[in-house]
Structures are given as C-alpha cells and as structure tokens.
C-alpha cells in the first residue's frame, strides 16, 4: 500500500454526550487505537492529535506531542471521559483548521503553497447532534476541507445523520458504541480510497482535490419514474450538482451515459464545452430514457473503455470520478457490476453512488469507493441538502466556486472607481461598470448597451400554487420582451440564499429562457426564512463572475423579489450593499405583501428602485412601472 504522500496527519475529533459511560468510552478508545495501528503500519511518517469538543474545543494532545506509535496509544488510553450536553462541532472544526492544521507563515511576496491532497484526515466520533447554526457548521467544515483535509464522521445512535452527511467527506451510521469495533474496518477502506495505486500507472491516478476533474455520469431510470419526476426532481438534481462546475474555464469535463441492458446515449468528455451545451443535454432527458432492465456492469465498462481514454477526452492531469444514479436494483449480472466497479477503483477512479426508491443500498455501497452509498427515499428529496452535499463533498471540483476548485479569483474587471487598474486584455478596452448613484437611470440601457440581470427570488413554500404561477408569469413577462436572442441581455436565476437555477451564459435565447421559466418546478422554492445577506453575497461572489457569463462591458443588475421579510441581519445586509455599490451593481427590490419594508428599501440602489405590491395578483396587474424602469 502506497499513500499519495510520505506524511499523513490524523486528528480524532470526539464528542461524548451525557448518555455515555466508561464502558462505552472504552469503545471510543479501542477504535482510535485500531486506527493508529492501521495507519502506523503504512510506509512514511504518521502523526496523531486528539480534540475533545464540548462547549469549547480542547486539544488533548497535538500532532507533535508523541513521537512513536506506542506513545500515541498510551496517550489515547490516558484520555478521560468528559460527558457534556453541549458539543460545539463548529469550534471543533475551527480549532483543527487554525490550531492543528495551522497554515505556515510565508514570506511577503511568496505564494502560499497548495494544500497537499490526502495528507490530512479528520476522524469525527460523536453520539449527539450539535445544536448550533447548521449554516455556520457547514461553512466551518467547508473551510476545513478546502484547506486540504478530508473528514470522515462516525455517528453512534443518531436518528438524524444529516448534519454529519452535509459536513463530512463521508459519514457512517452506527447503531451502538459496540459497532465501533467493526467500524475499524472502514478505516482500511478509507485509506485504500486515498492511496495512489502504483500498478495503475501515472496516467490513471486519482488526484483528490485537483482543480481539474473528468466526471462521468451514469444514470438508470426505471419505468416507475414519471415524466414529472424526471422534470421536477431528476434534472434539477443534476443541475444543482453541476451548477458550480467550472466548465467554461476547462477545469471540469462532464460525460453522460444512460444505461439499460447496455449503455445508451453516450456523450463523452469531448462534447460538452459550455454550460449551454450541458443545459442542452439535461433538458433532452425524458421518458424515452426509461428502461425495465439495468446492467450497471455494462455501463461501467463503457465508461472505462470509451470515456476514460484519450479518444474519449480523458485528461492525464484531471481526477477521474463516476457518479452513478439509479432508482432500481441491478437486474442483470450483479457480479459483473461489482467486478467492473473494482476495476475502475483500482485505476484510481472514484465512484459515488446515489439510489432512490427501488434501488438496493447494499448493492450501491459495494460499488461506491467508500462503501457508503447516498440514498433518497423519494424522488422529491433528490434536491435536498442531505442528498446534494455528500456528493459534492466527495468531488472537490463540484464544491463552491473558485475556492473549492483551487482556481484564482477573477481579476479581470477593475472596480468602477479605480482609475489606475488595467482593464481586461481585449481588442478594445471594455466600458467600466457604472457606479451606483442616488438616482437610477430611467432604464438600464440608458446607462449601457448591455445588461446582465439576476433574478434573486424568495417564494414562501406556504403560498398557493396560484401565487407561484403568478410569480412565474411575471418573470416570463419581464424576460420575453428583452433582447436575449441578440445578446443584449443575459439572465440568471438565483433562488433563496445560494441555489443557482441557471447561469448568465446558460440560456442564450428568448425561447430557451421562456421554456425554462414555464417549466421551473415549485420544489426548488423551499426555504421559509429569507436570508437576504447570503443571497446578496451569492449574487456578487458566485453569479457575477466571468465563468458564469458575466460580461465586463455590461451593466450588472440584481432584481430581488420576495414575499417574506428578510432575517434581521441589518449589519450584514449593509455590508453587502456597500460592496454592491463599490462594484457598481444596481439593485432593485420588489416586495409582495410585506409588513415591514425597511430592509428592502435599504438594500435598493435608489428609492426609485423600490417596489411594493399587496399580493401576486397586484404584481401582475401593476408591474408595468417596474418593467419599464428595468426594461433592457
């Protein structure tokens, strides 16, 4: 066994609730010692640390404390049981990142080195869920993973594993403390998934955390799935998984195979060059892709022999991953399914599986690289964070924006008020984006010839279907009269705090835009609270970006429509508004039935940019002024 690095640092992050006793805690210690024994047997240098998190996170011993395996084992034996109701997982993650895996100082002017993949492991043991803000916990976990760490979580006796699934690279559910004894076997599998197999050769090594990824998507749709389920749940699942993939930048390539008794509709890595190409393939998926029979082995063989080859567009410097989706048990040769999966994994390919409805979780766990399949009970849950996050966590290139892929931030568009910054290199110098003013122009195009417009939408899921259709009707009426065909206007749709339904460069004609809005499923609008500050941040940091279709010579417009008062985060909202003004982004706020309009009035670029309507019917009847003001 040969790891990708000669050094490996392992941190045990443990929490023990009030229900544990000394006998149960011994299972914790035995598990930890088993991990130490397993890792210490590998070639190279291994270091270990332990953190106990309660209300605060306490470092029991750090990476440099013990120099030998025997000393580490003795240190684990010396740990004392500390029962506590409160366990701050957030502080545990932060202490690991800043205190244990603290970044080394670099000399001024020198670039900080890239984190080395596979060198940092966090093994989380807990028997209770943290009561902290889920958003903050997820952010802390994401920062830790982006520093180069991989998180493997073991939840003991937890009814709800969603917190661990959304934060960890992989999460394992154990019914009792005693099951930690057999869970040690998972560590060997984890190490196997992290290693670079020498026999695979240099061309096919899995490069965990690489900014480049070649991802093959294999999907089987049984005859039980209806056309509405495909349109409303399966396609949105793929959209959400791939919304952050940097396709235009060349970091990510996508291939597709729909499989029945054999692979069908093969689209290799050479064919999808842009988000528009991807969207074209997604909207083409329908009931013709359903089948009674399913041969996963045949699909994986097609991927191995036709996709992960130079002819199929596979790149030597990109990580190889397979995402396999099915809603039924494999109907053909199951042993071939397992055999082909093992062949791919031996060549360094990472396999992530997702099952729904009639799929066999045990079968998919055996196929997956980390023996832990993601499973959804129903099609309606496919776009939930419980499903999306574990898959994204397993493929670094699908995580959030430039930070997840390791790409440098965009540095091509200078702030509008900076006169000394050099413009992006083009044949003609682009026009600067207009600075925000106290009064908005009569129309967007009075300021510039082109506009990139984001619809930022919050729709309360408790509202009626009629209200939802009125909202969609209004959006369609705004879009239909805009010159999308001629490239004068581009639209993106941002839902709630961070769901990008489509990017600025994804729907490039009026017909495509109208068709998408007409068919958009209500299921994507599911948040009851309106996090305005996060929506603003997502629009600024993620959507108004060159690789998402933002143009430096076009006006940037954000139109916020909401029927729910924002959370009271006044300072965060003000901070974001200041950043919008600095970037020259115009903000229009549209409130429907709001009892307090203060925050929406404050966030708009001008008092002329504020609109209030009693209900959705009034929005459709009296939205002419709004349409005229933002007409592009």
N, C-alpha and C positions, 0 to 999 in steps of 0.2 A: 504494500500500500504506500503510495507516494503522494503527499499533500502538495497543493499548489505552492506552498511556501515552506521554508525551513523553520519558521516560527509560528506558533499558534497561542493566542491568549484567550483564556476561558474565564468568564465571570459567571458565578452562580448568584442569581438574584432570587432571594427566597422571602416568602411571607407565610407566617403561621397564625391562624386565627384562634379564637378562644375555644374552638371545638377540638383542638389537637391536644394530645397528651404525650408523655415521654416515650411511650412505646411507638406511637405513630411518628414522632420526630426521628426515631431511630431509622425509620424507612427513608426519610429525607437523607440522613447522613449516609446510609448504605448506598443509596442511589448516587449521591455525589462522589463517593469513593469509587464506585464502579466506573463512573465517567473518567475519573482521574487515572484509573488503571488502564482503561481503554486508550486514552489519548497518550499517556506516557509510553505506551508500547510502540508508538509511531516513531519513525526517524525524525530528527530535528528537535528543537527546543520548545518545551511547553511550559507556560506559566499559568497560575490559577489565582483567582481572587473570589471573595465571597462578600455579598452585601445583603444585609437583613433590612427589609423596608417595613416600617411601621408608620407612625405619623410623619417621621423623617426617615431618611435612608442612612443606615450606619454601615461603614466599611468594617467588616470583621477582620479581614486581612487582605492586603493589596497584592498586586502582581509580583512585587519584588520582595515580599516578606519571606517566602520559603523557597529554598534553592533546590530541594530534592523532592522526589515523589513521596518518600517516607515522611518528610516534614509536612507536606501538604495533607496527607492522610491523617497525621496526628492533629493538625490544625482543625480539620473537619470534625474529628472525634471530640475536640475541645469546645465546639460550639455549644452555646447554652440555649435552651428553649425559651422563647420570648413570645408569649401569647398577646395578641392585641386585636381589638375590634377594627381599628383604622389601619389601612395599609395604603400608603401613597405610592402607587405604581409610577405616577408622574415623576416624583422625586427620585425614585429608584433609577428610572431611565436617565434622568438628567445627571445624577451623580456618576453613573457609569461613563456617560459621554464626556463629562467635563473633568472628573477627578481620576477615573481609572484609565479611560482611553483618551486622556487629555492630549490635545494637539500640541506637538512640539513647536517651540518658537522658531521662526525662520528669520534670517537676516533681511533687513529692509531691502526691497527691490527684488528679492528672490521669490519665486513662485512656490506656494505651499504644495508639497508632494501629494499626488493622488493616493487615496486610501488603497491599501493592498487587499484584493479580494480573498476571502476565505481565511484571513488571519485572526479575525476577532469573532468569538462565539459568546453569545449570552444565553444561558440556560435558566429559564424562569420556572420556579416551582411555587405554586400558590393553591390554597384551599378556600379562597374567598375572592369575590369580585371587588374591585376598588370603586368607591362611591364618587370619585372625582369626575370633573367635566370630561366627557368622552373625547371632545374635540381637542382638548389640551393634551390628553394622554396620547391620542393618535399622532399629534404633532411632535411630541417628545420622542415617540417610537420611530417616526419617520426620520427625524434628525439623527437618531442613533444609527438607523440603518444606512442613512446616507453618508455617515462617517466611515462606513465600511464594515459595520457589524452585521451579523445575522442572528436573529432572535428565535429561539426555539422554546415554546411555552408548554408546560405540563400543568393542566388544571385538574385538581383532585376533588371529586364530588361536586362539581359545579353544574347546576341546572342550565345556566346560560354561559355558553362559551364564546359569545360574540365579541366580547372585549378582547380576549386573547387572540381570536382569529383575525381581528382587524389590526392588531398591533404587531403580531409575530410573523416571521418568515413562514413558520409552520406551527400549528397548535395541536396538542394531543389531549384527549379527554380520558381521564382515569376515574373509575367508579370509587376506588378506595385507596388509602395510603399503601396498602399491601401490593397494589398493582404497580407501584414504583419498582418493585423487584424485577418484573418482566419488562418494564418500560426502558430499562437499561439497554435492551436490545435495539431500541430505536436510535441510540447514540451511534452505534456502529453503522446503521443505515445513513444517518445524517453525515457522518464522516465520509462514507462512500460517495454520497451525492456531492460533497465538496471537493473531492480529490480530482486530480487530472490523471487519467489512465495513460500510462506510458505506452501500452500496447495499441492505443488508438492512434498514435502518431500526432505530430504537431498540428496537422491540418484540421482535425476534428475535435480539438479540446474545447470543453465548455468554459467560457470566460465569464464567471459570475461577476455581476456589477459592471460589465462592459457597457459603454455608452451605445455600442452597436449591437443589434440583435436581429437575427433572422427567425421569425416566428411563423410556424406552420399551424394553421387552424383546421382541425378535422372535426366535422360535425355529422351526427346521425340524428335525423328527425323521424320519429315513428309515425305511423298512420293515426295515432291517437292525438297528436298535436293539431289544433285547428288553425285556420288561416289568421284568425285574430290573435292567437297566442304567438304565432310567428312574428306578426307585425308589431304587436304591442309589447312583447317581452323578449323574444329571442334576438331580434335585430337590435333593439335598444341595449341589450346585454353586450353585444359586440361593439356597439357604438361607445358605450361607457368604458369598456376595457381598453379600447384603442384611441380614445379621444386625446390622450396625451402623447401618443406615439409621434416621434419626430420623423415623419415620412419624407416631407419635402427636403429636410436637411440631410437625408440619406442615412440617418442613424438607424432607422428601423425599416425592415422589409417584411411584408406580410404575404403569405401564401395560403390558399384555401383548398380543401378537398371535402366534398360531400360524399359520405360513404353509405352503401347498402351492402349487397353481397360482394361488391368490389368498389373501388374508388371511382367517383364520378365528378365531372365539372372541375377538373384540375386546373388551378391557377397558380403558376409557380412564382418565384421571387422576382422574376424579370418584368412582370406585367403591371404591378401596382406601383406607380411612380409618384402619386399625389393623393391628397385627401379626397379630391374629386373622383379619382379612379376607385378609391376604396368605397366611397359612398355609392358609386355605380354598382359595384359588386354586392353591396349589402342590400340595396333596395331590390335587387334581382332575386333574392332568396324568397321562395314562396312554396305553396303546397306541392309543386312538381318535384321538390327536393325530398319529399317524404318517402319512406320505404318500410315494408314489414321486416325484411331481413337486415341484419347488420353484421359486418365482418370487420371488426376493429383491427385484426391482424393484417388483413389485406390493405387497409388504409395506411397503417404504419409502414408497411413495406413500400407502398407507393411513395410515401414521404421520404423514406430512407434512400430509395433508388432513383427518384425523379426530382425531388426538391433539394435535399441536402447534397447536391452535386454542383460542380462548376457550371454545367449546362443549365441546371435549374435555377441558377442565380445565387447559390450559396457563397458566402464570402469567408475567406480564411480568418479575417480579423473580427468576426462577429460571433457572439454567443448564439448557440442553436437551442431553440425551445419548441415544444409541441404543446398546444392547448387542445385537448380533446373533450368534446361535448357530446353527450348522448342522453336520451330520455327513455332508453330501453336496455335490457340486458343483452349482451352479445349473443346473437342467435347462431353463429357459425362456430368454427374451430376456436374454442377458448384458449387452448394451449398455444395455438399459433399467435393469438393476441398477446399472451404473456411473453412468448419467445421473442416476438418482434420488438416488444417494449424493452426487454433486456438487451437486445442487440443495439438498439438506439442509445440506451443509457450507457452501455459500455463504450460507445464512441463519444461520450461527453454531452449528449443531448439531454436536456431537462424536460421532463414530461409533467404537465399539470392537467388533472382531470376534473371535470365538473359533471355530476349526474343530477337528474331531476326526474320526478315522477317514478317511472318504472325501471330506472337504472339500478344496477347492483353495486352498492357502495363497496362491498368487499372486493369485488372484481376490479373496480376502478382504483382502489387503494393499492392493489398489487401492481397495477400498470403504472401508477404515478411514481415519480422519482423518490419522493419522500414518504411513500406508503400512507398518505393521508389525503384521500380524495375530498374535494369540496362537494357538498351535497345540498340541494334545494328541494324542499318538499313539494313546491308547486311552481308552475311557470311564472306566476305573479310575483314571486320573490326573487326572480333572477337578477333584477337590477338593484337589489338591496345591498347595503354596505357589507353585510355578513357574507355575501357571495363575491362581490367585486373585490374587496380589499385583500383577502387571502391570495387571490390570483395575481393581482397587481404586485403584492409583496414578493411573490415568487419570481417575477420577471422585472428586474430593475428598470429596463427601458420603458416600461409602461407606467412607471411611477411619475410623480408630479414634476412636470416641466423640466427646465434645464438642470435644476439641482439633482433630479433623480437620474438623469442620463449622464451627468458629468459635463454637459456642454457649457461653454462660457456664456454669460448673459449677453443679450443682444446689445451691441454698442454701435449701432449704425445710425440711429436717429438722435440728433442732439436735442437737448431740452430747448424749447422755443425761445427762451430768453437768453440763452448763452450765445453770444455773438462770435466767440473765438473758436468754438468747436468746429471741427471739419465735418462737412456733410458726407453722407454715404457716397462711395465712388460710383458714379453713373455717367452716362454720356452727357447728361445735362443736370445741373445742380437742382435737387428737389426743392419745392417750396417748403418753408418751415411750417409746422403746425401752428395754428393761431393760438395766441394766449387767451385765456378766459377773460371775459370783460364783465363789467357790471350790467351791461345790457346786451342781449343776444341779437344777432342779425335777424332780419325778417325771415330768412330761410337759411338753411345750412349752406346752400350753394352760393349765397351772396358772399360768403367768406372764401370758399374754394370750389373748384370744379368737380371734385370727387369727395365721397364720404364713405367711411367705414363705420357702420352702425351696429351696435349690440342692443338687442332686446334683453333687459335684465328683469326676469319675471318671478314674482312670488304669487302663487294661487293657493288659497286656503283649501285643503282637501275636503273640508266640511261643506264647501259651497256646492251648489247643484250642478248637474250636467248641463242644464240650460245656460248657467253662468259661464261654464267652461267654454261652451260653443260660442257664446257671445265674445269672450276674450279672443278665441282663435279667429273669429270673423273680423274682429278689429285689427289684429295683427296682419291678417291677409289683405285687408283693405289698405293698410299702410304700405305693404310690400308690393302690391300689384301695380301701383302707379309709379313705382320707382324704376329707374333705368338700370336694372341688373344685367339685362342682355348686353347692353353696350359697355358694361364695366364701370359705369359712372358711380354706382352704389354697390356696396357689399354689405351683407347682413350676417350676423351671428346670433345665436340664441343661448343665453346663459340662464339656467333655472336655479332658483334659490341661491345657496352660497357658492356652489362650485361645479354644478353639472353643466358641462358644455354640450348642448344638444347638437349643434353644428357650428363649424368654424367659419371665419370670414371668407375663406377660399374654397369652401366645400360645395355650396350650392351656387352655381355660376350662371344660372338663367332664371328669368321670372317664372317659367313653367316649373322648374325643379323646386324653387322656393315655395311656390303656391302648393304644389303636390305634397311637399313635406309638411307644411303647416296644416294642411287639410287632414293629414293622417296622423298627426302627432298624438301619441297616447296620453290619456289623462294620468296614467300611473306615474309618470316622471315628476308630477307635481304632488309631493307627498309630505312636505315639511309644514308643520303647523306654526312654528315660530319663524320670524323673518329676521335673519342675520344680515342686516344691510351692510355693515362694515366689511364682512367677509365677501359679500357679493362685489362690492367696490374693488376690493383687493384682487379678487379673481379676474375681474374685467381688466384691470390695469396691468397685472403681472403675467396673466396667462393668455388672454384673448387678444389684447392689443400688442401682439408680437408678430414679427416678420414671418416666422414659420407657421403661424396660424392665419396668415393672409393680410396682416396689417400693412398698409402702404404709407411710406413716409411723406408722400405728396398729397395725402388725402386727409380731410378733416376727420377727427375721431369723435363719435357721438355715443353716449350711453343713454338709453331710454329705460327708466325704471318704472315698471307697472306693478302695483301691489294692492291687495285688498286687506292687508294686515299691518298694523302699526309695527315699526321696527323695534327690536330689542333695545332697551335703554343703554346704549353704549356710546354716549354722546362724544366722548373724547376720541374714541377710535374712529367714529364717523367723521369727526372734524379733521383728524389727521389724514384720513384718506381723501377728504375733499381738498385739503391743501395740496396733496400730491397730484390730484387731478388738475388743479389749476396750474401747477408748475409744468405739467406735461401738455397743457393746452387742450384738455379733453372736455368737451361740452356735456353737461348732464341735464337731462330733462326728467322731472319726477311726475308721475301720474298716480294719484291715489283714488281708490274706489271704495266709497263708504267708510272712510277713516274717521275716527272720532278725535284724533289728535294729529294735526298736520305739521307740527313744528319740525320734526326731524326731516320730513320730506321737503319742506320749504327750505330748510337749512342746506340740504345737500345739493340742491339745484344750482346751476351756474348763474342764474339770474331769476329775478321774480317773474320775468316773462316766460320762464321755463317751467313754471309750476302749474299743474292742472289737477282739479279735484272734481270728482263725479259722485253722485249719490249711489249709483249702482251700475252694473254692467250694461243694463239697457240704456241708461243715460250716456254711458261711454260711447256706445254705438250711434246714438241719436245725435249727440252734441260734440263729437270728437273732431269736427271739421276744423276748428281753430288749431288744434294740436297738429292735425295732418298738414295744414297749410304752413304752420311755423317750421316743421321739420321736413317739409317736402324737399326731396332731393331728386 
